[in-house]
Amino acid sequence: QKEVEQNSGPLSVPEGAIASLNCTYSDRGSQSFFWYRQYSGKSPELIMSIYSNGDKEDGRFTAQLNKASQYVSLLIRDSQPSDSATYLCAVNNYGQNFVFGPGTRLSVLP
Amino acid sequence: DTAVSQTPKYLVTQMGNDKSIKCEQNLGHDTMYWYKQDSKKFLKIMFSYNNKELIINETVPNRFSPKSPDKAHLNLHINSLELGDSAVYFCASSQDFGTGSNTIYFGEGSWLTVV
């Protein structure tokens, strides 16, 4: 069973702080990794994708991938109340479907 | 322009009824998906089509039947609706199925409530 795991949260951080979201996956053949943000009552929207070990930065967001540890994380710097949402980690293996984690609920407190 | 659009957005129906959800994408993608998100927000694959061909058919009741008339459309028909079918159903698409740089894009979701 290919699984993606995340802490369900809620993760609460004060405004301006760094939020750290973590994800582990079981399928060593996984090649592509994604972070989606989902606001309540809305559809998931892509924040970042990462394919190689290391860090990838996009604005306030940094994705980190460690394939040896089967671990991917998302850091949100200078967290804003508008970042409050559920963050979904997704993993894709070539030719397979996108497997999503259960999501981590983030609450940024003003 | 909405990239992945699905209708209806809200659907309230009685147990035992048959209903359909339609999905269309204008991104030129080859692959389309149906995902189900339950009350615990867990997003789970149901079906995937690549160029109108069924690729993934997860363990879902036979009451659920997808249909892809062309690669831009993927509809979901549900027979004999049950209370447990109440969920949000997301249609999604991606450029290709077998490439590592694939990205999946979601429609706005269809909120199904069975009473």
Interface residues (C-beta under 8 A of the other chain):
Chain A: Q31 S32 F34 Q38 K42 S43 P44 E45 L46 S49 Y51 T86 L88 A90 N92 Y94 G95 Q96 N97 F98 V99 F100 P102 G103
Chain B: Y33 Y35 K40 K41 F42 L43 K44 I45 S48 I56 F90 S94 F97 G98 T99 G100 S101 N102 T103 I104 Y105 F106 G107 E108 G109
